[in-house]
């Protein structure tokens, strides 16, 4: 199926992308609850999409799977981590689209996750306001991860948790900068998320961006 055909079948989809720790999941759930929408979290289907990906279709994923935790998070530079991380390369994005196309179009859907790269989402938009990217400041991201209770603790699985943590933060900072530049280049909505914003403020800002 071509891009135009996919675009024509996805006008009911709202997209929330952005950097790690920006609050995408929380905001998507609140907006969905307030407006009677469904939520599709791309994080929740990472494992399924990894299993559905072949080495030919996802070479960076294959390389990542073959690494141990230190090679993933300690032994490489943040720049190398950024350039080779499979989801940041767009691997598996087509599977997100496949899943959305299989869903009923009777109810609008809020899709959220860091895998929603602007240059991949842009061709699928019937309206540019149906997508927004949340760009967290480093302080906001650090506070968000420090307060998480969902078991996310990748650094502790390595031999050098502090170095792994710093590598991840630097990688994610560069990823957020890349998203900022890409949304500007494509003329897509983006919201800077800082510690002065409350959750209610962010919900209101994203709802306004969507025109809800």
Secondary structure, 3 states (H helix, E strand, C coil): CCHHHHHHCCCCEEEEEECCCCCHHHHHHHHHHHHCCEEEEHHHHHHHHHHHCCCCCCHHHHHHHHCCHHHHHCCCCHHHHHHHCHHHHCCCHHHHHHHHHHCCCCCCEEEECCCCCHHHHHHHCCCHHHEEEEEECHHHHHHHHHCCCCCCCHHHHCCCHHHHHHHHHHHHHHHHHHHHHHHHHHCCCEEEECCCCCHHHHHHHHHHHHCC
